[in-house]
Amino acid sequence: MKLSKMKKEDLELLSNKDLTFYILEENNKMNTADLFHKIIELLELPESTFEEKIGDYYTSLTTDKRFLMLEDGCWDLRSRHTSDKVLKVTDDEDEDEEMEEVKDDAILPEEDVEDDYGSGDEDEDDYDDGAEEDLKDLVVMDEDELELEQ
């Protein structure tokens, strides 16, 4: 469907995402600003619309599965690209830092690695929170004794 041959009334019935699809179908890849300027031109909207709506337009493109942002910052139709050309954006710095920490711990000799469990020489009963005092009246009962009390 050629956008240039469509009536303005028909163009107004299409969403910005649909218009973008047809623009990219007729042309090749384009950046966000050029695409939105083309839509404003087609719909004969005031130029102030560009600054007011460009953020919403960009967001709508990023959420629509028909479009793909290329490495050069231009948009194209996903159907023109195979999955091996899709750039997966990840935060590799965090993963690299975590891997370095694991590698650093892994290369230390066992005697240099500190554990948080203590050496076992300390007296485990050093801490007295009064638990014995609270539990002195505690009586252990089996199920038969519990039934008899009820």
VOPAGU-2260 file (C-alpha; in pm, 1 decimal, decimal comma):
REM VOPAGU-2260
SITE   aa  ch    i         X         Y         Z
SITE  MET   A    0       0,0       0,0       0,0
SITE  LYS   A    1     159,3     330,0    -110,1
SITE  LEU   A    2     120,5     601,9     149,3
SITE  SER   A    3     156,5     875,8    -109,2
SITE  LYS   A    4    -156,2     750,2    -288,9
SITE  MET   A    5    -369,3     734,5      24,4
SITE  LYS   A    6    -613,1    1009,1     120,5
SITE  LYS   A    7    -541,3    1210,8     433,6
SITE  GLU   A    8    -861,1    1076,7     592,9
SITE  ASP   A    9    -736,1     719,8     545,3
SITE  LEU   A   10    -394,6     807,5     684,5
SITE  GLU   A   11    -553,0     958,1     995,4
SITE  LEU   A   12    -725,5     626,8    1066,6
SITE  LEU   A   13    -389,5     448,1    1093,5
SITE  SER   A   14    -182,8     446,8    1412,1
SITE  ASN   A   15     166,1     593,7    1415,4
SITE  LYS   A   16     304,9     241,3    1437,8
SITE  ASP   A   17     111,8     132,9    1129,2
SITE  LEU   A   18     226,3     442,6     941,8
SITE  THR   A   19     583,7     363,7    1044,3
SITE  PHE   A   20     542,2      10,5     913,1
SITE  TYR   A   21     429,5     136,0     572,6
SITE  ILE   A   22     704,4     401,5     561,5
SITE  LEU   A   23     972,4     142,1     634,9
SITE  GLU   A   24     815,3     -96,3     385,3
SITE  GLU   A   25     845,4     166,2     109,6
SITE  ASN   A   26    1186,3     293,6     217,1
SITE  ASN   A   27    1471,3     125,2     393,3
SITE  LYS   A   28    1592,4     183,9     744,6
SITE  MET   A   29    1539,6     528,7     898,5
SITE  ASN   A   30    1614,7     691,2    1231,4
SITE  THR   A   31    1343,8     784,6    1482,0
SITE  ALA   A   32    1342,1    1158,0    1404,9
SITE  ASP   A   33    1315,1    1109,0    1027,4
SITE  LEU   A   34    1034,2     858,4    1067,7
SITE  PHE   A   35     835,6    1086,7    1296,0
SITE  HIS   A   36     894,3    1389,2    1071,3
SITE  LYS   A   37     758,9    1182,7     780,0
SITE  ILE   A   38     444,5    1098,6     980,7
SITE  ILE   A   39     393,9    1464,3    1076,4
SITE  GLU   A   40     430,6    1558,8     710,8
SITE  LEU   A   41     183,9    1291,2     593,7
SITE  LEU   A   42     -77,2    1389,6     851,3
SITE  GLU   A   43     -10,5    1761,3     803,6
SITE  LEU   A   44      38,0    1814,2    1176,5
SITE  PRO   A   45     200,2    2126,2    1325,8
SITE  GLU   A   46     576,4    2107,7    1381,6
SITE  SER   A   47     523,7    2152,0    1757,3
SITE  THR   A   48     385,9    1795,8    1758,5
SITE  PHE   A   49     738,6    1666,5    1700,4
SITE  GLU   A   50     877,4    1790,7    2031,2
SITE  GLU   A   51     560,5    1706,6    2224,1
SITE  LYS   A   52     520,3    1348,0    2102,6
SITE  ILE   A   53     864,1    1218,5    1994,2
SITE  GLY   A   54     921,2    1040,2    2328,6
SITE  ASP   A   55     589,0     858,2    2313,6
SITE  TYR   A   56     655,4     767,9    1951,8
SITE  TYR   A   57     996,9     620,5    2035,1
SITE  THR   A   58     845,6     418,3    2320,7
SITE  SER   A   59     576,0     278,9    2091,7
SITE  LEU   A   60     840,9     164,5    1843,9
SITE  THR   A   61    1044,2     -10,6    2110,7
SITE  THR   A   62     742,8    -208,2    2230,5
SITE  ASP   A   63     620,7    -311,4    1883,8
SITE  LYS   A   64     764,6    -645,8    1771,4
SITE  ARG   A   65     746,4    -550,7    1403,1
SITE  PHE   A   66    1035,6    -306,9    1436,6
SITE  LEU   A   67    1400,8    -358,9    1508,9
SITE  MET   A   68    1656,9     -99,9    1613,4
SITE  LEU   A   69    1983,7    -158,4    1432,7
SITE  GLU   A   70    2334,8     -94,5    1560,8
SITE  ASP   A   71    2349,6     241,7    1381,1
SITE  GLY   A   72    2039,6     368,9    1565,6
SITE  CYS   A   73    1804,6     328,6    1270,8
SITE  TRP   A   74    1478,7     137,5    1267,2
SITE  ASP   A   75    1394,3    -132,9    1018,9
SITE  LEU   A   76    1135,7    -406,3     980,6
SITE  ARG   A   77    1219,2    -714,1    1184,4
SITE  SER   A   78    1104,1    -933,6     896,1
SITE  ARG   A   79    1405,3    -817,6     690,8
SITE  HIS   A   80    1655,7    -948,2     943,0
SITE  THR   A   81    1745,3   -1295,7    1056,7
SITE  SER   A   82    1770,8   -1368,1    1426,1
SITE  ASP   A   83    2150,7   -1393,4    1417,9
SITE  LYS   A   84    2173,0   -1023,9    1326,2
SITE  VAL   A   85    1970,5    -910,6    1627,0
SITE  LEU   A   86    2184,5    -730,1    1883,1
SITE  LYS   A   87    2109,4    -836,7    2236,7
SITE  VAL   A   88    2182,9    -553,3    2475,8
SITE  THR   A   89    2303,3    -671,8    2815,3
SITE  ASP   A   90    2490,9    -514,0    3098,9
SITE  ASP   A   91    2813,4    -710,3    3057,6
SITE  GLU   A   92    3006,6    -498,9    3309,2
SITE  ASP   A   93    2812,6    -637,4    3606,9
SITE  GLU   A   94    2852,1    -992,9    3482,2
SITE  ASP   A   95    3226,5    -941,9    3425,4
SITE  GLU   A   96    3273,1    -804,3    3778,2
SITE  GLU   A   97    3089,5   -1101,7    3929,0
SITE  MET   A   98    3296,6   -1345,3    3724,8
SITE  GLU   A   99    3620,5   -1174,6    3833,6
SITE  GLU   A  100    3518,8   -1205,5    4199,1
SITE  VAL   A  101    3448,9   -1576,1    4157,6
SITE  LYS   A  102    3775,9   -1630,5    3972,8
SITE  ASP   A  103    3971,7   -1442,9    4241,3
SITE  ASP   A  104    3826,3   -1661,0    4518,1
SITE  ALA   A  105    3879,8   -1975,0    4315,8
SITE  ILE   A  106    4256,6   -1924,1    4276,2
SITE  LEU   A  107    4337,9   -1865,8    4643,5
SITE  PRO   A  108    4501,1   -2156,6    4824,7
SITE  GLU   A  109    4277,8   -2316,6    5083,4
SITE  GLU   A  110    4477,5   -2191,6    5381,3
SITE  ASP   A  111    4438,8   -1829,6    5261,0
SITE  VAL   A  112    4063,0   -1847,0    5230,8
SITE  GLU   A  113    3884,1   -1718,0    5538,1
SITE  ASP   A  114    3566,3   -1883,0    5652,4
SITE  ASP   A  115    3303,1   -1711,5    5858,6
SITE  TYR   A  116    3241,9   -2012,0    6081,0
SITE  GLY   A  117    3529,3   -1963,4    6324,0
SITE  SER   A  118    3803,8   -2208,7    6410,7
SITE  GLY   A  119    3594,6   -2415,8    6649,0
SITE  ASP   A  120    3820,8   -2327,0    6943,9
SITE  GLU   A  121    3584,4   -2064,0    7078,5
SITE  ASP   A  122    3335,3   -2159,6    7346,2
SITE  GLU   A  123    2997,1   -2173,1    7181,9
SITE  ASP   A  124    2818,1   -2102,1    7509,3
SITE  ASP   A  125    2983,4   -1763,1    7562,8
SITE  TYR   A  126    2661,0   -1588,1    7479,6
SITE  ASP   A  127    2395,4   -1614,7    7748,7
SITE  ASP   A  128    2064,1   -1463,1    7652,0
SITE  GLY   A  129    1874,1   -1598,6    7948,1
SITE  ALA   A  130    1725,2   -1882,8    7745,2
SITE  GLU   A  131    1785,9   -2138,4    8018,6
SITE  GLU   A  132    1596,8   -1921,8    8265,8
SITE  ASP   A  133    1301,1   -1895,7    8024,8
SITE  LEU   A  134    1294,2   -2269,3    7957,0
SITE  LYS   A  135    1331,0   -2403,6    8314,2
SITE  ASP   A  136     955,4   -2463,4    8347,3
SITE  LEU   A  137     925,9   -2631,4    8006,2
SITE  VAL   A  138     781,6   -2982,3    8014,9
SITE  VAL   A  139     794,6   -3221,8    7720,1
SITE  MET   A  140     474,6   -3422,3    7668,8
SITE  ASP   A  141     385,6   -3692,5    7420,9
SITE  GLU   A  142      57,0   -3711,1    7231,2
SITE  ASP   A  143    -111,5   -3947,1    7480,9
SITE  GLU   A  144     -52,1   -3707,4    7767,6
SITE  LEU   A  145    -190,9   -3420,1    7563,3
SITE  GLU   A  146    -514,2   -3614,4    7494,9
SITE  LEU   A  147    -557,1   -3692,0    7865,2
SITE  GLU   A  148    -533,7   -3320,9    7958,2
SITE  GLN   A  149    -809,6   -3225,1    7718,6
